Structure formats: C-alpha cells, structure tokens
C-alpha cells in the first residue's frame, strides 16, 4: 500500500488531494497548523489517516515531518501545498516578509527534509504547488510572484542534485492559476477554479509523473502568451 504525506492538508487543495488519494487506496499522512481540521480529516478514515501538527515557519518543523513519516510507516510521495500570498499594492514590508518566510524558508525546510529522507530510503516523489504567478513579476503581488519563481527554480536545482547523487527522486512542479481558497481573500479573479477540480488535475499529473504541469488548459494558454510579452511592455501592463 502506497503512502503519501501532504503538508497543508487542512483545507483547500491539500484537503481535496488527501481525499482523492484516500479513495485510491493510499495511506495518508496529513499535516497542517490547525489541529481541529486535522482531527476532522482523520475522522473520515482513522485506520488510513495519521496526522501531525506542522507549522512550516517553525525551525523544528522537519522533526515533526519525520515524526509523521514514522507514524505512517514510511513515505513514497511527498506533496507540499502550504503557502501564503496576497495583493500588496502599498508594498507593506511586513506582508512581503511574511510571504517570504513561508514560501521560501518554510518551503526549503519541508522540501529539503523530504529530499534527504528519500536519499536515505531509496528514492521517492516530491510534488509542490507553486503557481503561474512565478512566470512574470506581478506588481500587485511582488513577494508572492517572486517566491513562486523561487520554488520552481529550487525544484529544478533539487532535480539536478538528485541526478548528481544518483538517487531516484521524481519531481512535479504544479502551477495552478486562481483557485477559490482562503488564499484569495479579496478582489475578483478571472477563470477562478474550485479546489476539488484542481485537486483532481494535480493527482492525475502526479500519478502520471509529469515534471511540470500548469492547471488548467486556459492558464496554459495564458502563460504561453505571458512568456512572449517583452519586458518593457510587461512593465506597462495595468494588471490589477
């Protein structure tokens, strides 16, 4: 029986992914900050779900990740869905720094812990939720778009490192567009997707061992044209 650890499983995409893998017969290791939501998730199938409270911003979070892996009896697949971000038109420094702490430092804590576990245990699969926001710098969300670019680049580097170490670790960089989760607390967003729909596409991409996937086809088209826009023109676009 395969075992997946999902960090950020208490709500949104992470919660929906956990439910899908549960239906597919996997054992689930669910992690997040909110214990009451973890308990609710575990109550669905307590014989197949183990949980652990993990705050990726805590320096000790890798210890709790390994504790969760031990509870689960091992790990074949690691999925990181934790992340924050918001519009910051006024460029409030604390908002930028909070985003960087979670999406960079927290991201590295979790991915390096998973990478080292797989190195010591014969390989595995690491999948992370980044974003199409990492394609170009977005003026309304500087830290968010920059940290999402960082995440994709970091996964590229880990993929190369795994090959240098001759360790069989697969990687999947998942890049959704706008998803109706608590992350989008304000404003209106085009082509808004529901978490359950995104989760199904995420699981399909991971199961097919795709290296990079943009969800869904509308955003693949959008990203294609974004990449073609010259920098001088991009900097003048009134993206709100």
Secondary structure in CASP SS format (residue, H / E / C, confidence):
PFRMAT SS
TARGET T0000
AUTHOR 0000-0000-0000
METHOD secondary structure of the structure
MODEL  1
X C 1.00
X C 1.00
X E 1.00
X E 1.00
X E 1.00
X E 1.00
X E 1.00
X C 1.00
X C 1.00
X C 1.00
X C 1.00
X H 1.00
X H 1.00
X H 1.00
X H 1.00
X H 1.00
X H 1.00
X H 1.00
X H 1.00
X H 1.00
X H 1.00
X H 1.00
X H 1.00
X C 1.00
X C 1.00
X C 1.00
X E 1.00
X E 1.00
X E 1.00
X E 1.00
X E 1.00
X E 1.00
X C 1.00
X C 1.00
X H 1.00
X H 1.00
X H 1.00
X H 1.00
X H 1.00
X H 1.00
X H 1.00
X H 1.00
X C 1.00
X C 1.00
X C 1.00
X C 1.00
X C 1.00
X C 1.00
X E 1.00
X E 1.00
X E 1.00
X E 1.00
X E 1.00
X C 1.00
X C 1.00
X C 1.00
X C 1.00
X C 1.00
X C 1.00
X C 1.00
X H 1.00
X H 1.00
X H 1.00
X H 1.00
X H 1.00
X H 1.00
X H 1.00
X H 1.00
X H 1.00
X H 1.00
X H 1.00
X H 1.00
X C 1.00
X C 1.00
X C 1.00
X C 1.00
X E 1.00
X E 1.00
X E 1.00
X E 1.00
X C 1.00
X C 1.00
X C 1.00
X C 1.00
X C 1.00
X C 1.00
X C 1.00
X C 1.00
X C 1.00
X C 1.00
X C 1.00
X C 1.00
X H 1.00
X H 1.00
X H 1.00
X H 1.00
X H 1.00
X H 1.00
X H 1.00
X H 1.00
X H 1.00
X H 1.00
X H 1.00
X H 1.00
X H 1.00
X H 1.00
X H 1.00
X H 1.00
X H 1.00
X H 1.00
X H 1.00
X H 1.00
X H 1.00
X H 1.00
X H 1.00
X H 1.00
X H 1.00
X H 1.00
X H 1.00
X H 1.00
X C 1.00
X C 1.00
X C 1.00
X E 1.00
X E 1.00
X E 1.00
X E 1.00
X E 1.00
X E 1.00
X C 1.00
X C 1.00
X H 1.00
X H 1.00
X H 1.00
X C 1.00
X C 1.00
X C 1.00
X C 1.00
X C 1.00
X C 1.00
X C 1.00
X H 1.00
X H 1.00
X H 1.00
X H 1.00
X H 1.00
X H 1.00
X H 1.00
X H 1.00
X H 1.00
X H 1.00
X H 1.00
X H 1.00
X H 1.00
X H 1.00
X H 1.00
X H 1.00
X H 1.00
X H 1.00
X H 1.00
X H 1.00
X H 1.00
X H 1.00
X H 1.00
X H 1.00
X C 1.00
X C 1.00
X C 1.00
X E 1.00
X E 1.00
X E 1.00
X E 1.00
X E 1.00
X E 1.00
X E 1.00
X E 1.00
X C 1.00
X C 1.00
X E 1.00
X C 1.00
X C 1.00
X C 1.00
X C 1.00
X C 1.00
X C 1.00
X C 1.00
X C 1.00
X C 1.00
X C 1.00
X C 1.00
X C 1.00
X C 1.00
X E 1.00
X C 1.00
X H 1.00
X H 1.00
X H 1.00
X H 1.00
X H 1.00
X H 1.00
X H 1.00
X H 1.00
X H 1.00
X H 1.00
X H 1.00
X H 1.00
X H 1.00
X C 1.00
X C 1.00
X C 1.00
X C 1.00
X E 1.00
X E 1.00
X E 1.00
X E 1.00
X C 1.00
X H 1.00
X H 1.00
X H 1.00
X H 1.00
X H 1.00
X H 1.00
X H 1.00
X H 1.00
X H 1.00
X H 1.00
X H 1.00
X H 1.00
X C 1.00
X C 1.00
X H 1.00
X H 1.00
X H 1.00
X H 1.00
X C 1.00
X C 1.00
X C 1.00
X C 1.00
X C 1.00
X C 1.00
END
